[in-house]
Amino acid sequence: QVQLVESGGGLVQAGESLRLSCAASGSIGSINTMAWYRQVSGKQRELVASITLSGRTNYVDSVRGRFTISRDNAKNTVYLQMNSLKLEDTALYYCAAKRPVVSYYGYWGQGTQVTVSS
């Protein structure tokens, strides 16, 4: 099993920055790609960014150029640096991880709230 614990959420004003962290523990060797999702109440969960074990990244168009996903494999931690935050970035952000043999994210954190105010 893999446990994921997010931190770093909070309340910021539009245009400011925030960095989310996700610490993984447990059977770390069983995961490769890690990702950040976000969800607004009443809407579908959205994949924000992902990063493979080798560092290849992918972003949803709405955050590309503003958000940066990174990982420290020695610390088993993935980060999401969020710059130039917008009101529409307000959501509950989840960390997720998946094993290399499957296509879905099977491990999830509890979520951390990001609220952007005007």
N, C-alpha and C positions, 0 to 999 in steps of 0.2 A: 504493500500500500504506500501511497504518497500523500503527504499532508502539505497543503499550501496555505500560507498565512500572509495576507496583504496588510500593508500599512501605508501611511502617508496621505490619506485622503483628508479633505477639509473644505473650508469655505474660503474662496478667494474672489477677487474682483476680476472683471473682464480685462484681458491683456496681461494678467500676471501668470506666474509659473507655479508648477507643483510637480513633485516627483513621487511616484508610487513605487513601492518595493514589494516583492513577493518572495518570501523565503520558503524553500522546499526542503522537506525532510522525509525520512523513510527510505523507500526503495528507489533512490535517486537514479541508480543505474538503469532503471526500466523506462525512463522518459527521455525524449529528445526534444521535440518542439514544445516551446512554451509560448503562451499568448496572453494578451489582455482583451477581455470582452467588456462591454458596457451595456447597461439596460436601463431604460426609462420606464417608469411604471406604466403598464398598459401597452407597451411596445415590445417587439421581439428583441432578444439579445443580439447584439451586433459585435462582430469581430473587429477590433480596433487595430491590433498589430500582432504579429507573430515573429518568432525568431527560432531558427533551428540550432542544433548543438554546435554547428560549424559557424554560426553567426549570420546566416542568410536571413534577411528581414523582409517583411511584407506589411503594407499599411492600407487601411481603407482610405479612399480618396479624400475624405473630409478632414483627415488629420495629417496627411502627408505634408512634410515641410514644417510642421509645428510640433509633432510628437516624435520622440525617438525611443525605440525599444532597445535594450541592451541586456546582457547577462554576464554574470561573474560565475563561471562554472566552479571555481575553487570555493566560492561561498554558497553555491547552490541557490543563487538569488537572481531574479530577473527584475529589471527596472522599466519604468515608463516615465520618461521626462516629458512633461507637457508644458509647452510654451505658448504664449499668445492665446491664452484660454478664452473661449467664447461661451456665451450663455448656453448655446446648444450642446456644449460638452458636459453639462450637468447630467449626472447619471450615477448609478451604482456600478463600480468597476470591479470586475472579477479577474482573478488570475486563473489560468487553466494550463494543463499539461497533457501531453499524450505520448503514448508508447509508439515506437517506430513501426510496429506491425499493424496498427489500426489507423483509420482515417478520422476518427472522432476524438474529441477531448474527453478523457475519462476521469480526469482529476480536476477538482475545482476548489477554490478558496471560498471564504464566507462573504467576500465583497467588502469594498471600502467606498464610502460615499464621497463624491466630488461635487461640490456645488459652486457654480460660478454666478456671481451677482453683478449687476450693472452699477 
